[in-house]
Amino acid sequence: SRCSHCFSRTLCPAVLAAFPLCPVTEEDLSQNPHFCRLLSALSQHIDDTGLTVALKNELEKAERELQLQKLGWLRSESLYRLLQEMIQEHHVTKHHSQPLQEDSEFYETLEQCLLVAQCARMLDPSPTTTQVQAQLMGLTPKHVLDLMPPELDVKRMKQRLVRKLEEKLQKKCFTLLTYYQPDWEDEPEGLKTLKLSRLPEMLENERKRLESQRERGRERAVMLQRQAHGYLTELLGCMQILQSLILDHRLKAQNELDRKKTEYMEAKCQIIIPKIRLEMLQVQLDTYTPQKIAVHRKIRDALKSELQREEAEKQSAERMLSSFEILGQDFEVLVKEYAQLRQEIDNKKWALHEFSQHNH
């Protein structure tokens, strides 16, 4: 256990630091030491983003080339948009005041050169393309370039264009400088130019600072995620312990509660049973009054005497029947004849009764 503890204290933090973007926790590494050693071995060959040294060098080289391409495109695009902006400002100025003849010639020549260059570029978009471009109405870049202004006008325009561009760029740079530091707006132009020469360095330092803060933010986000995962794991463990304690306490409390309920029901039954007995006695008392009891006694005595009389008649009849049974078969014949005679007598009585009713 001491070796595993030393292992988790030395190797796990180093692995987590080498792979900040890997969603693993120190507990995962402690429970899987072989996986931790594998990550430690991999950290000797790859960086924190998962790239090898050779691949990282190739990536940096490609990024530098891409940066140069972007810089070249940005220069051309900035110059093109600046020229477009100068031409648009000239058209807006024409509506408010009459410009000088040389200014009108300058901007007309500049606009025509830009338009011809743009059309030629559309006919041949890139000098690096190897595909054959489909011609538009048989036009080629040479046909369009023939529409350029006279060479003398182009030469005069270029001589003046450099100064115009410098003035325009300086104005935009001063605007950018005052946007970055509004307090520098009222300073002299020489001081602004000096600070402007240091603006790229300041912006680069600001970019690096922001990138460093962004990187620290990402690291903190990863650390926060790990801490949240650890807290959730601990919270789930605490909840399980709490749940087991609650269940254990509930089971113990349930037994005690059942026992109390049983005792309560027994006591309640012991109270209710005498009440029921009392109610039964009260019902009997209300039902059997002294007068009714006296009548019942007389009825019982009459029934008892009648029962005794019937019992005596029964015993007499049984003795007589026994004496008759001594006669045997002859007695049975006499009984049948007697029964037949009784039936005939009853029938004749009924016929005589019916006959008497009809005569009346």
C-alpha positions, 0 to 999 in steps of 0.5 A, a space after each residue: 500500500 505504501 508503494 501504491 501511495 508513493 506511485 499515486 503521489 509521484 507519477 499521477 500528477 506528472 501524467 495529469 500535467 502532461 495530458 491536461 486535455 485527457 478527461 481522466 482523474 487521479 483516482 482513475 490513474 491510481 486504480 489503473 497503474 499500468 495505464 498510468 505508466 503507458 501515459 507516462 511513457 507516451 508523454 516522452 514522445 508527444 506533447 500536451 496536445 497529442 502531437 509528436 515532435 516531428 509532426 509538431 515541427 511540420 505543423 509549425 512549418 505549415 502554420 508559418 507558411 500559412 501565416 505568410 500567405 495570409 499576410 500577403 493576401 492581407 496586404 493586397 486586400 488592404 491596399 485594394 480596399 483602401 483604393 476603393 475607399 479613396 474612390 468612393 470618398 472622391 465620388 461623395 465629394 463630387 456631390 458637395 463641391 467641384 473638385 480640381 481637374 487634376 484630382 478628377 483625372 487622378 481618380 478617374 485613371 485610378 478607378 479605370 486601372 482598378 476596374 481593368 485589373 479586376 476584370 483581368 483577374 476574373 478572367 485569370 483568377 490565379 496564376 497558380 491554377 493549372 486548369 484551363 479557364 473557360 473564356 467569356 465571349 472569347 475574351 482574354 486578360 490581354 484584351 481587357 488590359 488593352 483598355 488601360 488608360 494612356 501610359 502617361 496618365 498612368 505614370 502621373 497617377 502612380 507618382 501621386 498615388 504613393 503620397 495619397 496612400 501614405 496620407 490615407 494609411 497614416 490617417 487610418 493608423 492614427 485612428 487605430 492608435 486613438 481607438 487603442 488608447 483614446 488618451 493619445 488623440 490630442 498629442 502631437 503628430 510626431 509623438 503619435 508617429 513614434 507611438 505608432 511605430 511601437 503599436 505592433 509590438 504592443 498589440 503583439 504583447 496584448 495578443 500574447 497576454 490574451 492568449 496566455 489568459 485564454 490558455 490559463 482559462 482552458 487549464 482552469 476549465 479542465 481543472 474545474 471539470 476534474 474537481 467537479 468530477 471528483 466532487 460528484 464522485 464523493 457526493 455520490 459516495 456520501 449519498 450512498 452512505 447516507 441512504 444506507 444509514 437511512 435504510 438502517 435507521 428506518 428498519 430499526 424504527 419500523 420494528 419499534 413502530 410496529 411494536 408500539 402499534 401492536 401494544 396500542 391495538 391490544 390495549 384498544 381491544 381490551 377497552 373495546 371488548 368490555 364496552 361491547 359486553 356492556 352494550 350486549 347486556 344493555 340490549 338484553 336488559 332493554 329487550 327483556 323487561 320484568 313483565 316480559 320475563 314473567 310472561 315467558 316463565 308462564 309460557 315456559 311452564 305451560 309448554 313444560 306441562 304440555 310436553 310432560 302430557 305429550 310424553 305420557 301419551 307417547 309412552 302410553 301409545 308405545 306400550 299399546 303399540 308394543 302389545 299390538 305388535 305381539 299379535 304378529 301378521 294378523 295384526 298387520 292385516 287388521 291394520 290395513 283393513 282398518 285403514 281401508 275402512 277409514 278411507 272409505 268412510 272419509 270418502 263417503 262423508 265427503 260425498 255426502 257433504 258435497 251432495 247436501 250442499 248441492 241440495 240446499 
